Amino acid sequence: MAESDNIVVETAEKIFADLADPQTINNDKKDSWQAPLWQALSEAGLPLSWVPDDLGGSGASLADGFALLNAAGRFAVAVPLAETMLAGWLLAQAKISSPEGEMTVLPASPRDRITLDADGALSGRARGVPFAKAARHFAVLAHGKDGVSIALVDAGKGRIESGLNVGYDHSDTVTLDKIQPVTIKAVRGVDQTHLMLMGGVARSLQIAGALEAMLDISVRYSNERVAFEKKISKFQAVQHNLARLAGESAAALAAATSAADAIANAKSFDDAVYLEAASAKIRCAEAAEKGGAIAHQVHGAIGFTIEHILHRYSLRALAWRDDFGSESHWAVELGKLVASRGADELWPLVASR
């Protein structure tokens, strides 16, 4: 990791440790922690990490931002940090300056589509949009007769139907009905698949971070909990489960960081990037399911209680599986890519990574 990566991650981790301690948040029933945390993140320039200086951002590299998202996952941060970063990245592709405040992206699913009318108005319905209710602006990728455009939209002009994911964070439905954007520009070289891949890798890194935290919490608990006059970490069955959890965490981290590295060093979203990003979302989604179950089994299911912090990680990791395309979606799409290239190209494609 480069020195600049260390600075970004250390800054973020200090803010998270001071203002996003999971146990403190668990005990705060009024969500009074959210405003101070967002203010600190904003003052450090972290939400606009992927926005160049001349467009109002911090000008950090893709690698810096990806490392930041992994750190956010380790704290199960429940603010629209990843969403604002993605929105800033999308707007930057069209050279649109990013405004201050919370943002999110539309659409957030490969099944939904926003259309651009002849008069420049935006219409469409996007489901499962993370933190749409909290956003001040939307970064929208829209399809028109002349191709793809990217727009900045005032969130107050859209119709938002509130929803919650399994982690109890906002996952809303946004409807745009002939909405005139604040700014809109046509782009080339960026499409909805690219946005989904970026979002998928962001979620993969967050899942990997959450699994790291779940492993740490489970190991610590197993060394504290005594049953039959000895620590449960001494029992072979528990040791086996912890080894499996460590394996899932390591696999998720390897897949997610490999995909992030591929995007950070690629000049375009080519087949190699597609393979890495889709594979990461598939593997990390599987790890979220298996790892979360193991962690709760080690805890004897007490992690499901609202007083315990484990559920903050496991439920969010499960919720992140579905954002920007589920593992089943990416498995099908990855299969189509491999089939289109032919049998002789499968091994070279895999071995090259």
C-alpha positions in Angstrom: 0.0 0.0 0.0 1.3 3.4 -0.9 1.9 6.2 1.6 -1.0 8.1 0.2 -3.3 5.1 0.8 -2.1 5.0 4.4 -2.9 8.6 4.9 -6.5 8.3 3.5 -7.2 5.1 5.5 -5.7 6.3 8.7 -7.7 9.5 8.5 -10.9 7.6 7.9 -10.2 5.0 10.6 -9.6 7.8 13.2 -12.9 9.4 12.3 -14.7 6.1 12.4 -13.1 5.1 15.8 -14.0 8.5 17.3 -17.5 8.9 15.9 -18.7 5.6 14.6 -18.0 3.1 17.4 -20.5 0.3 16.8 -21.4 -0.2 20.4 -22.0 3.5 20.9 -24.2 3.7 17.8 -26.1 0.6 19.0 -27.0 2.4 22.2 -28.0 5.6 20.5 -31.7 5.3 19.8 -32.0 8.9 18.4 -29.3 8.5 15.7 -27.6 11.6 17.1 -24.2 10.2 15.9 -25.0 10.6 12.2 -24.6 14.4 11.8 -21.2 14.7 13.6 -19.8 11.7 11.6 -20.9 13.1 8.3 -19.6 16.5 9.1 -16.2 15.1 10.0 -16.1 12.9 6.9 -17.0 16.0 4.8 -14.4 18.2 6.4 -11.8 15.6 5.6 -13.0 15.5 1.9 -13.7 11.8 2.0 -17.1 11.6 0.4 -15.8 13.3 -2.7 -12.6 11.3 -2.8 -13.1 10.4 -6.5 -13.9 13.9 -7.6 -11.0 15.9 -9.2 -9.9 19.1 -7.5 -11.2 21.3 -10.4 -14.7 19.7 -10.0 -15.0 20.4 -6.2 -13.5 17.2 -4.9 -10.4 15.8 -3.1 -8.8 14.4 -6.2 -7.8 11.1 -4.6 -7.0 8.1 -6.7 -9.3 5.1 -7.3 -7.0 3.0 -5.1 -7.3 5.5 -2.2 -11.1 5.4 -2.5 -11.3 1.7 -2.6 -9.1 1.4 0.5 -11.4 3.9 2.2 -14.5 1.7 1.4 -12.9 -1.4 2.9 -12.2 0.6 6.1 -15.8 1.8 6.2 -16.9 -1.8 5.9 -14.9 -2.7 9.0 -17.0 -0.2 11.0 -20.3 -1.1 9.3 -20.7 2.6 8.6 -24.4 3.5 8.1 -24.1 6.8 6.2 -24.1 7.4 2.5 -20.3 7.5 2.1 -20.0 4.9 -0.6 -23.0 6.2 -2.4 -21.7 9.8 -2.4 -18.3 8.6 -3.6 -19.9 6.7 -6.5 -22.1 9.7 -7.4 -19.1 11.9 -7.4 -17.2 9.5 -9.6 -20.2 9.2 -12.1 -20.5 13.0 -12.3 -16.8 13.4 -12.9 -17.1 11.1 -16.0 -19.1 13.9 -17.5 -17.0 16.8 -16.0 -19.9 17.8 -13.8 -18.9 19.5 -10.5 -20.2 17.7 -7.4 -22.3 19.7 -4.9 -21.8 19.5 -1.2 -23.9 17.1 0.9 -25.1 13.5 0.6 -25.7 12.0 -2.8 -26.6 8.6 -4.3 -26.7 7.1 -7.8 -29.6 6.2 -10.1 -30.2 3.5 -11.1 -28.7 1.1 -8.4 -29.9 -2.1 -10.1 -29.1 -3.5 -13.6 -32.8 -4.1 -14.1 -33.8 -0.5 -13.9 -33.4 2.3 -16.4 -33.8 6.1 -16.5 -34.6 7.6 -19.9 -33.8 10.9 -21.3 -36.7 12.6 -23.3 -36.3 14.7 -26.3 -36.8 17.9 -24.3 -34.1 17.0 -21.8 -36.3 15.7 -19.0 -35.6 12.5 -17.1 -38.1 9.7 -16.4 -38.0 6.3 -14.9 -38.2 4.2 -11.8 -35.2 3.0 -9.7 -35.7 0.4 -7.0 -33.4 -0.4 -4.1 -31.6 2.9 -4.2 -29.4 3.1 -1.1 -29.9 6.2 1.1 -32.1 8.0 -1.5 -34.2 9.4 1.4 -31.1 11.1 2.9 -29.6 12.4 -0.4 -29.7 16.0 -1.4 -28.8 15.2 -5.0 -28.9 12.2 -7.4 -26.2 11.4 -9.9 -28.2 9.8 -12.8 -27.1 7.7 -15.7 -29.8 8.1 -18.4 -30.4 6.6 -21.8 -31.6 8.7 -24.7 -31.9 8.2 -28.4 -28.4 9.5 -29.0 -26.8 7.4 -26.3 -25.9 7.8 -22.6 -26.0 11.0 -20.6 -25.1 11.8 -17.0 -27.1 14.2 -15.0 -27.2 16.0 -11.6 -30.7 16.0 -10.2 -32.1 17.8 -7.1 -33.4 14.9 -4.9 -36.4 17.0 -3.8 -37.8 16.8 -7.4 -38.1 13.0 -7.4 -40.8 10.9 -5.7 -39.3 8.7 -3.0 -41.0 5.7 -1.5 -39.2 4.8 1.7 -37.9 1.3 2.2 -35.4 -0.5 4.4 -33.0 -3.3 3.6 -32.3 -6.2 5.9 -29.7 -4.0 7.7 -32.4 -1.4 8.5 -30.7 1.2 6.2 -32.7 3.1 3.7 -33.2 1.2 0.4 -35.7 3.4 -1.4 -37.7 3.5 -4.7 -37.2 6.7 -6.6 -39.5 7.8 -9.4 -38.5 10.6 -11.8 -41.4 11.9 -13.9 -40.2 14.4 -16.5 -37.7 15.9 -14.2 -35.5 18.7 -15.5 -31.9 18.1 -14.2 -29.6 20.7 -12.7 -27.0 19.8 -15.2 -26.8 17.1 -17.9 -24.1 16.1 -20.3 -23.8 13.4 -22.9 -20.8 11.0 -22.4 -19.0 8.3 -24.3 -17.2 5.3 -22.8 -19.4 5.0 -19.8 -22.6 2.9 -19.6 -24.8 1.4 -17.0 -22.8 -1.8 -16.8 -19.7 0.2 -15.8 -21.7 1.9 -13.0 -22.9 -1.5 -11.8 -19.4 -2.9 -11.8 -18.1 0.1 -9.8 -20.9 -0.2 -7.3 -20.4 -4.0 -7.1 -16.7 -3.6 -6.3 -17.5 -0.9 -3.7 -20.0 -3.3 -2.0 -17.5 -6.2 -2.3 -14.9 -4.2 -0.4 -17.4 -3.2 2.3 -18.5 -6.8 2.7 -14.8 -7.9 3.0 -14.3 -5.2 5.7 -17.4 -6.4 7.6 -16.2 -10.0 7.5 -12.8 -8.9 8.9 -14.7 -7.3 11.8 -16.9 -10.3 12.3 -13.9 -12.6 12.5 -12.2 -10.3 15.1 -15.4 -10.1 17.2 -15.9 -13.9 17.0 -12.3 -14.7 18.0 -12.4 -12.3 20.9 -15.7 -13.7 22.1 -14.5 -17.3 21.9 -11.5 -16.4 24.1 -13.8 -14.8 26.7 -16.8 -17.2 26.8 -16.4 -20.1 29.2 -18.4 -23.4 28.9 -17.8 -26.6 30.8 -15.0 -24.8 32.7 -12.9 -23.8 29.7 -12.9 -21.2 27.0 -15.0 -22.2 24.0 -12.0 -21.4 21.8 -10.4 -24.6 23.1 -13.2 -26.8 21.6 -12.3 -28.3 18.3 -15.7 -27.6 16.7 -15.4 -23.9 17.5 -11.8 -23.8 16.2 -13.1 -25.4 13.0 -15.8 -22.8 12.6 -13.4 -20.0 13.3 -11.0 -21.4 10.6 -13.9 -21.5 8.1 -14.8 -17.9 9.0 -11.2 -16.9 8.5 -11.2 -18.6 5.1 -14.3 -16.8 4.0 -12.9 -13.5 5.2 -9.6 -14.0 3.4 -11.3 -15.1 0.2 -13.6 -12.1 0.2 -10.7 -9.7 0.8 -8.6 -11.3 -1.9 -11.4 -11.1 -4.5 -12.5 -7.6 -3.6 -9.0 -6.1 -3.5 -8.0 -7.8 -6.7 -11.0 -6.3 -8.5 -10.3 -2.9 -7.0 -6.7 -3.1 -8.2 -7.8 -4.2 -11.7 -10.1 -1.1 -12.0 -7.6 1.2 -10.5 -4.9 0.2 -13.0 -7.1 -0.3 -16.1 -7.6 2.2 -18.9 -11.1 1.0 -19.6 -13.7 -1.5 -18.4 -12.5 -4.4 -20.6 -13.2 -8.1 -20.2 -10.4 -8.5 -17.6 -12.0 -5.9 -15.4 -15.5 -7.4 -16.0 -14.2 -10.8 -14.9 -12.5 -9.4 -11.8 -15.5 -7.2 -10.7 -18.2 -9.7 -11.4 -16.3 -12.5 -9.7 -15.6 -10.3 -6.7 -19.3 -9.6 -6.2 -20.2 -13.3 -6.6 -17.6 -14.5 -4.1 -18.1 -11.7 -1.5 -21.8 -12.2 -1.6 -21.3 -15.9 -0.9 -18.9 -15.1 1.9 -21.4 -12.7 3.5 -23.9 -15.5 3.8 -21.6 -18.2 5.0 -19.4 -16.0 7.2 -22.3 -14.3 8.9 -23.9 -17.7 9.7 -20.6 -19.0 11.2 -20.1 -15.9 13.3 -23.5 -16.1 14.8 -23.1 -19.8 15.4 -19.9 -19.1 17.4 -21.8 -16.6 19.4 -24.6 -19.1 20.1 -27.0 -16.7 18.3 -26.7 -13.9 20.9 -25.3 -11.7 18.1 -28.9 -11.4 16.7 -30.0 -9.5 19.8 -30.3 -5.7 19.3 -27.8 -5.1 22.2 -25.0 -6.9 20.5 -22.9 -5.3 17.7 -22.5 -8.5 15.6 -25.8 -8.0 13.8 -24.7 -4.6 12.6 -22.1 -6.3 10.5 -23.9 -9.5 9.4 -27.1 -7.8 8.4 -25.4 -5.1 6.4 -23.2 -7.6 4.7 -26.3 -9.5 3.6 -28.0 -6.3 2.5 -25.0 -5.3 0.4 -25.2 -8.6 -1.6 -28.1 -7.3 -3.6 -26.9 -3.7 -4.4 -25.8 -3.1 -7.9 -26.7 -6.6 -9.0 -27.0 -9.8 -6.9 -24.5 -12.7 -7.2 -27.0 -14.6 -9.3 -27.2 -11.7 -11.8 -23.5 -11.5 -12.1 -23.1 -15.3 -12.3 -25.4 -15.3 -15.3 -23.7 -12.3 -17.0 -20.2 -13.8 -16.3 -21.4 -17.1 -17.9 -22.6 -15.2 -21.0 -19.1 -13.5 -21.3 -17.3 -16.8 -21.0 -19.6 -18.5 -23.5 -19.3 -15.7 -26.0 -15.5 -15.9 -26.0 -15.6 -19.7 -26.6 -14.1 -22.6 -24.8 -10.5 -22.0 -26.0 -10.5 -18.5 -24.4 -11.6 -19.5 -20.9 -8.3 -20.7 -19.5 -6.3 -17.8 -21.0 -8.8 -15.3 -19.5 -8.7 -16.9 -16.1 -5.0 -17.5 -16.0 -4.1 -14.0 -17.1 -5.5 -12.7 -13.7 
